[in-house]
Amino acid sequence: MDLIKLKAFFMWCTIINGALLILSFAGVVLASEMAFAMHSRLFQISPQSVAESIYLLLGLYKILWFGFNLVPYVAVVIISKDK
Protein backbone atom coordinates (compact mmCIF):
# COMPACT_ATOMS: atom_id res chain seq x y z
CA MET A 1 0.00 0.00 0.00
CA ASP A 2 1.44 3.34 -0.97
CA LEU A 3 1.63 6.39 1.27
CA ILE A 4 -1.24 8.25 -0.43
CA LYS A 5 -3.69 5.40 0.11
CA LEU A 6 -2.50 4.94 3.68
CA LYS A 7 -3.00 8.65 4.36
CA ALA A 8 -6.52 8.54 2.89
CA PHE A 9 -7.33 5.41 4.89
CA PHE A 10 -6.31 6.92 8.21
CA MET A 11 -8.00 10.21 7.36
CA TRP A 12 -11.35 8.51 6.76
CA CYS A 13 -10.93 6.27 9.80
CA THR A 14 -10.29 9.36 11.91
CA ILE A 15 -13.28 11.23 10.48
CA ILE A 16 -15.74 8.34 10.76
CA ASN A 17 -14.70 7.27 14.25
CA GLY A 18 -14.54 10.88 15.42
CA ALA A 19 -18.08 11.45 14.16
CA LEU A 20 -19.25 8.32 15.99
CA LEU A 21 -17.57 9.56 19.15
CA ILE A 22 -19.26 12.96 18.87
CA LEU A 23 -22.65 11.36 18.14
CA SER A 24 -22.28 9.05 21.12
CA PHE A 25 -21.39 11.94 23.39
CA ALA A 26 -24.31 13.99 22.06
CA GLY A 27 -26.64 11.05 22.63
CA VAL A 28 -25.51 10.74 26.23
CA VAL A 29 -25.89 14.47 26.83
CA LEU A 30 -29.25 14.87 25.10
CA ALA A 31 -30.94 11.60 26.04
CA SER A 32 -29.19 10.63 29.24
CA GLU A 33 -32.27 10.23 31.41
CA MET A 34 -33.98 7.98 28.87
CA ALA A 35 -30.82 5.91 28.36
CA PHE A 36 -30.21 5.57 32.11
CA ALA A 37 -33.81 4.51 32.74
CA MET A 38 -33.84 2.00 29.89
CA HIS A 39 -30.50 0.40 30.79
CA SER A 40 -31.25 0.26 34.50
CA ARG A 41 -34.54 -1.53 33.75
CA LEU A 42 -32.98 -3.93 31.25
CA PHE A 43 -29.98 -4.91 33.35
CA GLN A 44 -31.31 -4.31 36.87
CA ILE A 45 -28.55 -1.87 37.82
CA SER A 46 -28.67 1.60 39.30
CA PRO A 47 -28.65 4.70 37.10
CA GLN A 48 -25.37 5.68 38.76
CA SER A 49 -23.76 2.44 37.54
CA VAL A 50 -25.13 3.05 34.06
CA ALA A 51 -23.64 6.56 34.04
CA GLU A 52 -20.26 5.29 35.20
CA SER A 53 -20.27 2.55 32.57
CA ILE A 54 -21.22 4.90 29.75
CA TYR A 55 -18.56 7.46 30.65
CA LEU A 56 -15.97 4.71 31.07
CA LEU A 57 -16.77 3.30 27.63
CA LEU A 58 -16.76 6.73 25.99
CA GLY A 59 -13.41 7.48 27.60
CA LEU A 60 -11.98 4.18 26.42
CA TYR A 61 -13.32 4.79 22.90
CA LYS A 62 -11.71 8.25 22.90
CA ILE A 63 -8.34 6.82 23.98
CA LEU A 64 -8.54 4.13 21.30
CA TRP A 65 -9.56 6.74 18.72
CA PHE A 66 -6.49 8.81 19.56
CA GLY A 67 -4.17 5.80 19.58
CA PHE A 68 -5.39 3.95 16.51
CA ASN A 69 -6.75 6.72 14.26
CA LEU A 70 -5.52 10.22 15.02
CA VAL A 71 -1.90 9.50 15.95
CA PRO A 72 -1.23 7.23 12.93
CA TYR A 73 -2.88 9.79 10.63
CA VAL A 74 -0.69 12.60 11.97
CA ALA A 75 2.37 10.36 11.63
CA VAL A 76 1.55 9.57 8.00
CA VAL A 77 0.97 13.26 7.27
CA ILE A 78 4.37 14.11 8.78
CA ILE A 79 6.08 11.33 6.82
CA SER A 80 4.43 12.39 3.57
CA LYS A 81 5.66 16.00 3.98
CA ASP A 82 9.25 14.80 4.10
CA LYS A 83 9.07 13.39 0.57
BAFI-3210 file (N, C-alpha, C; in Angstrom, 3 decimals, decimal comma, padded with zeros to 6 digits):
// residues 83
n [1|2|3|4|5|6|7|8|9|10|11|12|13|14|15|16|17|18|19|20|21|22|23|24|25|26|27|28|29|30|31|32|33|34|35|36|37|38|39|40|41|42|43|44|45|46|47|48|49|50|51|52|53|54|55|56|57|58|59|60|61|62|63|64|65|66|67|68|69|70|71|72|73|74|75|76|77|78|79|80|81|82|83]
n.u [000,855|000,612|001,820|-000,029|-002,537|-002,567|-002,566|-005,063|-006,714|-006,307|-007,176|-009,943|-010,736|-010,237|-012,032|-014,573|-014,696|-014,330|-016,650|-018,548|-017,848|-018,475|-021,243|-022,070|-021,408|-023,090|-025,549|-025,552|-025,526|-027,877|-029,955|-029,779|-031,257|-033,314|-031,786|-030,440|-032,607|-033,702|-031,553|-031,089|-033,440|-033,388|-031,053|-031,088|-029,635|-028,294|-029,018|-026,743|-024,637|-024,989|-024,398|-021,687|-020,624|-021,191|-019,700|-017,164|-016,860|-017,072|-014,809|-012,790|-013,196|-012,492|-009,757|-008,810|-009,486|-007,765|-005,292|-005,346|-006,325|-006,078|-003,371|-001,793|-002,623|-001,652|001,050|001,485|000,897|002,992|005,195|004,667|005,106|007,804|008,740]
n.v [-001,168|002,150|005,390|007,465|006,209|005,072|007,364|008,449|006,390|006,415|009,011|008,901|006,937|008,310|010,470|009,176|007,597|009,637|011,135|009,249|009,128|011,745|011,766|009,776|010,952|013,197|011,895|010,825|013,164|014,493|012,610|011,395|010,764|009,099|007,011|006,113|005,242|003,214|001,360|000,737|-000,546|-002,730|-004,172|-004,315|-002,574|000,227|003,684|005,255|003,423|002,856|005,359|005,603|003,442|004,158|006,547|005,542|003,780|005,597|007,140|005,215|004,602|007,064|007,196|004,988|005,899|008,097|006,706|004,751|005,947|008,877|009,514|007,734|008,838|011,498|010,903|009,726|011,905|013,623|012,103|012,029|014,661|014,919|013,840]
n.w [000,000|-000,915|000,207|-000,160|-000,308|002,229|003,817|003,092|004,001|006,842|007,304|006,687|008,509|010,891|010,646|010,449|012,825|014,691|014,249|015,101|017,785|018,622|018,079|019,869|022,318|022,172|022,181|024,770|026,280|025,427|025,668|028,151|030,500|029,534|028,461|030,762|032,315|030,696|030,441|033,121|033,770|031,987|032,701|035,422|037,139|038,943|038,100|038,510|038,188|035,502|034,379|035,107|033,669|031,005|030,707|031,192|029,006|026,860|027,372|027,061|024,348|023,251|023,914|022,451|019,910|019,639|019,791|017,730|015,425|015,136|015,900|014,190|011,717|011,842|011,982|009,461|007,838|008,571|007,711|004,965|004,231|004,269|001,938]
ca.u [000,000|001,441|001,628|-001,243|-003,690|-002,504|-002,996|-006,516|-007,332|-006,313|-007,996|-011,354|-010,933|-010,287|-013,276|-015,742|-014,695|-014,535|-018,078|-019,253|-017,572|-019,260|-022,651|-022,279|-021,392|-024,314|-026,639|-025,511|-025,886|-029,251|-030,940|-029,187|-032,274|-033,977|-030,819|-030,214|-033,810|-033,840|-030,504|-031,246|-034,536|-032,984|-029,976|-031,310|-028,551|-028,669|-028,653|-025,367|-023,760|-025,125|-023,644|-020,256|-020,270|-021,223|-018,561|-015,967|-016,770|-016,763|-013,409|-011,979|-013,323|-011,714|-008,341|-008,543|-009,557|-006,492|-004,172|-005,394|-006,750|-005,524|-001,903|-001,234|-002,882|-000,692|002,374|001,553|000,970|004,373|006,080|004,431|005,656|009,251|009,070]
ca.v [000,000|003,344|006,385|008,248|005,396|004,938|008,652|008,544|005,405|006,922|010,209|008,512|006,268|009,356|011,226|008,337|007,267|010,882|011,450|008,318|009,559|012,955|011,364|009,049|011,938|013,988|011,045|010,743|014,468|014,869|011,598|010,632|010,232|007,980|005,914|005,571|004,513|001,998|000,401|000,263|-001,531|-003,933|-004,914|-004,312|-001,873|001,597|004,703|005,680|002,437|003,055|006,564|005,288|002,546|004,896|007,456|004,709|003,304|006,730|007,481|004,182|004,793|008,249|006,824|004,130|006,742|008,813|005,798|003,952|006,723|010,218|009,498|007,227|009,786|012,595|010,357|009,566|013,261|014,114|011,333|012,392|015,996|014,797|013,395]
ca.w [000,000|-000,974|001,266|-000,430|000,106|003,683|004,357|002,893|004,889|008,213|007,360|006,762|009,798|011,912|010,485|010,764|014,250|015,417|014,164|015,986|019,154|018,873|018,141|021,125|023,386|022,060|022,635|026,232|026,832|025,100|026,039|029,244|031,414|028,868|028,359|032,106|032,739|029,886|030,791|034,500|033,754|031,253|033,346|036,873|037,821|039,297|037,104|038,763|037,541|034,056|034,042|035,200|032,570|029,747|030,653|031,071|027,630|025,986|027,600|026,416|022,905|022,899|023,982|021,297|018,717|019,563|019,582|016,511|014,263|015,023|015,950|012,927|010,632|011,967|011,631|007,999|007,270|008,781|006,821|003,569|003,983|004,099|000,573]
c.u [000,903|001,006|000,350|-002,483|-003,730|-002,969|-004,508|-007,252|-007,422|-007,136|-009,474|-011,661|-011,073|-011,591|-014,480|-015,808|-014,857|-015,994|-018,897|-019,044|-018,398|-020,744|-022,973|-022,327|-022,663|-025,523|-026,699|-025,966|-027,372|-030,298|-030,481|-030,238|-032,979|-033,043|-030,572|-031,404|-033,941|-032,803|-030,653|-032,412|-034,106|-032,006|-030,054|-030,125|-028,984|-028,291|-027,228|-024,371|-023,809|-024,301|-022,143|-019,808|-020,215|-020,015|-017,239|-015,778|-016,470|-015,307|-012,466|-012,008|-012,490|-010,219|-007,961|-008,573|-008,259|-005,364|-004,157|-005,857|-006,000|-003,993|-001,296|-001,471|-001,887|000,711|002,524|001,619|002,388|005,340|005,911|004,948|007,166|009,637|008,959]
c.v [001,233|004,376|007,203|007,489|005,229|006,224|008,804|007,581|005,929|008,198|009,837|007,743|007,288|010,125|010,401|008,014|008,504|011,299|010,524|008,686|010,790|012,621|010,617|010,003|012,781|013,182|010,922|012,053|014,764|013,875|010,769|010,020|009,017|006,767|005,275|004,748|003,188|000,948|-000,111|-000,719|-002,835|-004,796|-004,918|-003,711|-000,431|002,570|005,228|004,723|002,564|004,265|006,298|004,418|003,290|005,821|006,699|004,244|004,433|007,174|006,491|004,327|005,986|007,939|005,954|004,921|007,528|007,875|005,089|004,704|008,037|010,225|008,889|008,164|010,942|012,111|010,206|010,931|013,821|013,406|011,768|013,786|015,951|014,453|014,484]
c.w [000,000|000,064|001,067|000,008|001,622|004,372|004,231|003,822|006,318|008,356|007,511|008,038|010,917|011,836|010,918|012,254|015,123|015,399|015,059|017,455|019,517|018,969|019,433|022,300|023,369|022,513|024,137|026,847|026,624|025,587|027,226|030,165|030,816|028,798|029,722|032,561|031,992|030,299|032,224|034,608|033,094|032,048|034,861|037,631|038,074|038,183|037,289|038,113|036,028|033,621|034,075|034,040|031,248|029,639|030,563|029,626|026,651|026,155|026,950|024,898|022,448|022,922|022,784|019,991|018,535|019,157|018,243|015,270|014,122|014,995|014,680|011,743|010,667|011,589|010,117|007,316|007,413|007,845|005,379|003,243|003,771|002,661|-000,432]
res [m|d|l|i|k|l|k|a|f|f|m|w|c|t|i|i|n|g|a|l|l|i|l|s|f|a|g|v|v|l|a|s|e|m|a|f|a|m|h|s|r|l|f|q|i|s|p|q|s|v|a|e|s|i|y|l|l|l|g|l|y|k|i|l|w|f|g|f|n|l|v|p|y|v|a|v|v|i|i|s|k|d|k]
***
